[in-house]
Amino acid sequence: MIANYGYEDGSGHYYIRIDTSKCADCKDKGCISACPETLFATELDDFDDEVVLIREDARNTLQNSCSQCKASGEIELCTKACTADAIGFSW
């Protein structure tokens, strides 16, 4: 299942996509430690698999939270750390 975390406003849409079926197979969860803004957390899904999600309190701030990586040209810190290739962006 593809989970989209984020928001839309007058300036655009800002979402991080996580493929939970790929994420569930990942043992490393490297995206969590790779994110300088600590946006990622884990929880058990409906099938009792541990998957990564975007913290509830961070979902409406992705434009600002991810700007540090975007400005430095390292927008893919979390995607590079994701060995399961489960993370994508939409903005």
VENTAQUI-V84959 format. One record per pair of residues at least 4 apart in sequence whose C-alpha atoms are under 6 Angstrom apart, sorted by the first residue. I is the first residue (numbers start at 1). J is the second residue. D is the distance in whole Angstrom. If there is no record, write none. Layout:
i = (I	I)
j = (J	J)
d = (D	D)
This chain:
i = (1	1	1	2	2	3	3	4	4	5	5	6	6	6	6	7	7	7	8	8	13	14	14	15	15	16	16	17	17	17	18	18	19	20	22	22	23	23	24	24	24	26	30	30	31	31	31	32	34	35	39	39	40	40	40	41	41	41	42	42	42	43	43	44	44	44	45	61	62	67	69	69	70	70	76	79)
j = (19	20	21	18	19	17	18	16	17	15	16	14	15	59	60	13	14	60	12	13	91	90	91	89	90	88	89	87	88	89	86	87	86	24	84	86	51	86	49	50	51	84	81	82	78	81	82	40	78	78	54	55	53	54	55	52	53	55	51	52	53	50	51	48	49	50	49	65	66	71	74	75	74	75	80	87)
d = (6	6	6	6	4	6	5	6	5	5	5	6	4	5	6	6	6	6	6	4	6	6	5	6	5	6	5	6	5	6	5	5	5	6	6	6	6	6	6	6	5	6	5	6	5	5	5	5	5	6	6	6	6	5	6	6	5	6	5	4	6	5	6	5	5	4	5	6	6	6	5	5	6	5	6	6)
